[in-house]
Amino acid sequence: MVDVREEIKKMEAEGSAETKGFMDIRFFIGLILTVYGIILTIYGTLTNTPPPVDIGINLNLCWGIVILIVGLLFFIPSKKPHQWGK
């Protein structure tokens, strides 16, 4: 039976643990959050209807901007698909 820990140690020693075609999950999380943030920000900007309980701020716009920033924080430093095989 193959010991997974030994294989990981061998890959780390060779420097291939990060470069042998592994996908970066930050890319997908960042992409999804960025798209949702853009959609919610646009929706909050275009629709200025007051919510049932008016608290004085546009929650769709505020949360859209927050989600957009978090998505970009994941997306920008991630490895892009063309870098996965390198």
Secondary structure, DSSP 8 states (H G I E B T S, - for coil): ---HHHHHHHHHHHT-TTTSS---HHHHHHHHHHHHHHHHHHHHHH-----SS--SS-HHHHHHHHHHHHHHHHHTTS--GGGTT-
